[in-house]
């Protein structure tokens, strides 16, 4: 009997054994736990706090400040260019007023970005302080809970998981097929797109309010001597077609609508090689657009005024068919 009781005490050495003989042969044994009960409530509270901490911090919030800083940097660079244009074009009258208006709009956008950046930094500061306090509290709580692990079960289990991870990684490395080299990502010299704002109306085209669809922009690869030039294609004939392109010497002149140089693409509208829809872009001193009722892309060389076209793949959607469709009355 004593040997059996000793074995029980050895197996559960946290228990105290009390025995009392009742009738000389029979004994009543009482086991009493001398160790504090494990605080499950505290463990549950730590788990809840960890889940809340994980949910409160997202990758979007972590990159928000970087995105705003990059956007602010780009806007400041653009402001510097606009001020330089003002210094060159300021005639004390029309151009100066237009350039100042452009600078005023850019300053408003910069102030808006700075407000968002300040708000994001304050929010991140509060989040960082709150998260740090929670992590410190959870670390302290877990150390207290590990004091109950007198058999070192947690430590051994942690070591087992580490060994399993290393074994799995080693096996995967031996069985893995070598991946082809990843091409180095190209970097756009203008930087990444960091912000999209709503449309702004600066001025009307030569058609006033009769026709208000089209496209305009600046050649990213301009011909020598045309670095500051802007192009404009305004659609006519039910807001669908255009047969010439306008060029302006600067952003100020296109906003005011003065001093344009017209380059005719087709003698009439609509006809062969007419521009169809607002999907127009100028690149390398050439205008690219959808050919009139043809599954082709036309290329109009502005200097030589010659036109070439490239057929689109079979079953390509054109003339209000997928992937192009109506934009109000405009065909793409």
N, C-alpha and C positions, 0 to 999 in steps of 0.2 A: 504493500500500500504506500509505504513511504517512497519507494522507488518510482512508482507511478506518479505520485504527486510531485516528485522532484522533476520528472520529465515535463509535466504540465507547466511547472514554474519556469523551467528553462525555455520552453517554447514561447511562452508569453511572459517574458521577464518584467513586464510592466505591471503585472498583476500580483497582489499580495494574497497569500493563502492563509485562511483561518480554519482550523478543524476542531470539532467538538464531538466526543463520544456520547452517544445517547443511551445505548443499552449494553455496552461492553463489547459488542461485536460490530454494530453499525456506527458509522461516522457521518456526520453532516459537514460538508465542505462549503465554505463561502469564499468566493473570489471577489476581490475588490480592486478596481482600477485605480492605480496611484498616479496615472498620467493625465494631464489636461486633455479634454476632448478637442478634436480637430475643429477649428473655426471655419466651417463651410460657408457661413454667411460672409465672412471677410474675403474668401476666395471668390465668391460670386460677385461681390462688389468690385474687386479688382478686374475681373473679366469684363464686367459692364463698362467700367471706366476705360479699359483698353479699346473696346469696340467703339465707344463714343469718340475717343481720340483718333482712331483710324478713319472714322467717317467724317470728322471735322477737317481733316487735312487732305486735299486732293491735289493731283498734279497740275490742274488748271490754276489753282491759287498760287502754287509755287512758281509758275512761269508768268504770272500776270504782271509782276513788276518788270521782268525782263522785256516783255512785249511792249509795255508802255514806255520804258526807257528807250527802246529802239525806235518806236514811233516818234517820240519827242526829238530824238537825234535827227531823224529824217526831216521832220518839219522845220527844225532850226536850220538845217542845210538849205532847204528850199527857201526859207525866209532870207537867208544871206544872198541867194541868187536873185530873189525878187528885188532886194534893196540895190543890188548891183545893176539890175535892169533899169530901175528908177533913176539911178545916177547917170546912166548913159542916155536915156530917152527923155528925161525931164526937159520939157520946153516951156515950163511955167504955165501951161494951159491944159490942153486935153489929155495928152499922154501922161502927164504928171498926176492928174486927178485919177485916172484909171489905175495907174500903178499903185498909188496910195490906197485905193480901194482894195486892190488885191492884197497888199500888205496888211491892211486892216483885217481882212477875212482870215489870213494866215495867222495873225496874232491871236485872234479869237479862238482858233483851233488849238494853238499852242497853250493858251490859258486853260482851255477845257481839258487837254491832256495832262497838264500839270495838276489840275484839281483831282483828276482820277488817280494820278500817281500818288499824290499826298494821301488820299483816302485809302488807297491800297496799302501804302507803307504803314499807316496807322493801324489798319486792320491786321496786317501781318505781325506787327509788333505785339498787339494784344494776343493774337493767336499763339505767337512764340512763347510769350510769358506764361500764358495759361497752360500750354502743352508741357513746358518745362516743369511747372509746378506739379502737374498730374503725373508726369514720368517719375519725378522724385518721390512722390507719395507712393506710386505703385512699386517702385524699386524697394523702398523701405518695407512695404507690406509683404512683398515676396520674400525678402530676407527673413522676416519674422516667421513666415509660414514654413520656410525651409528648416527652421529650428525643430519642427515636429518630425522631420525625416531622419530619425536616429539610425535607421538602417541604410541611409544613403541611397534610397531607391531612386530619388529624383536625379541625383548626380550620375548614377549608373545608367539610368534611362537616357539622359542627355548625352552621355558618352556613346551609348549604343547608336543613337540617331546620327551622331557625327560620323561614326565608323561606317554606317550604312550609306550615308550620303557620299562619302569618299569612295566606297566600293562601287556604288552606282555610277559615279562620275568616271571612275577608271574603266568600267565595262563599256560605258557609252563612248568613251574616247577610243577604245580599241576597236569597237564595231562601227564607228562612224565613218561615213564616206567623205573624203576630203571635199570641202566646198570650193566651187570655182571662185577665183578672186573677184571681190566686189569692186566694180568701177568707182573711182573717186567721184563723189557728187559734185556737180558743177555749181558754181556760185554766181547768182545774178549780180552784176555790179551795182544795180539799184537797190539790192537788199530784198528781204522777204516782205510780202504783203502783210502789213500789221494792222491796218484799219480801213474800214469801208464806211463812208458817210453817205448821207442822202444827196440827191441831185440839187444843184444850185443853178438858177437862171441868171446869166450875166447880160445877155443881150439877144436880139433877134437876128435872123438871117436876112438875106436880101429879099425874101418873100414875106417878111413880116409874120402875121399870124395865119396866113393862108396855108403855108406848108411848114410844119415844125418838126419833121423827122429827118434824120440823117446821121452823119458821123463826122467827127473832127479829131485832130490829135497832132502829134509831133513825130516826125520821122526819127526812130531810134538810131538809124544808121544813115545820116543825111549826106548828101553830096557836098563837096567842098564849097564853102561860101553860103550854104543853106542851113547852117547849124541852128539858127534862131527861128527858122521858118515854121509856120503852122499851116495845116491843110484843112479844108472844109468841103464836105460833100452834102448838099441839101437836096432831099428828094422832092420831086414834083410829080405831076400826073397821078393823082389819087394817093400821094405819099408812097409811091412804089418805085419810081425810076429816077435816074439822073444821068445826064450826058456830058457833064464837065466837072472839073475840080477847081476849087479856088485856093490860092496860096496867099498868106499874109506874112509880113516881115517879122512879126513878133506877137507875143501874147496880147499885148495892149491893143494892137491894131485889129486883131480878130475879135476882141471883146467889143471894141467900138464899131467895127465893121467898115473901116476905111482903108483905102489903098490896096484892094485885092488885085491879084493877077489871075485871070481865068485861063484855064487850059482845056480846050474842047476835046472830048474823047470821041463822040459821035456827032454827026451833023444834025441829027434830029432825035426826037425822043418819043416813044421808044423805038429802037432799031437794033441792028446787029451790034454787039459789043457795048450796048447800053448797060449802065450800072443798075442792078436789080436788088433792092433791099438795102438796109443800113449796114450789112456786114462788110464794111470797107476798112482797109488799113493801108497805110503807106510805109514802105520799108525799102531802104537802099535806093531812094529816088525813083521808086516804082509803086504804082497803085494796084492793089490786089482787091478783087471784088467778084461777086457772083455774076456770071454772064447772063444776059437776057434770055430767059426761058430755055436755058441750056444747062445740062449737068456738067458744067465746067467752071473752073476758076480762071478769070481773065487777069492778065498782067499788063498794065499800061505803063510803058517806059516814058516818064515825064519829059526827059531831055530829047529823045528821038521821036516821041509820039507814036511809037510802034506798039502793036498789041499782039500778044501771044496768049494761048490758053492751054490749060492742062485738064483733060477729062477727069471727072471724079469717078470713084469706084462704082461698079454696077449696083443698081438699086439704091443709090444715094438719094436721100430725100431733098427735093427742091420744090420751089413754088408752093409753099404752105403745106409741105409734107414733112413728116418726122425726119430729122430732128429739128427742122426749121418750121416755124409757124407764124401766125399773125401777131403782130404787136399793134393792137388797135386795127388801123387800116393798112399797116405796113407789112409787106411780104419780105421774108428773109431768104 
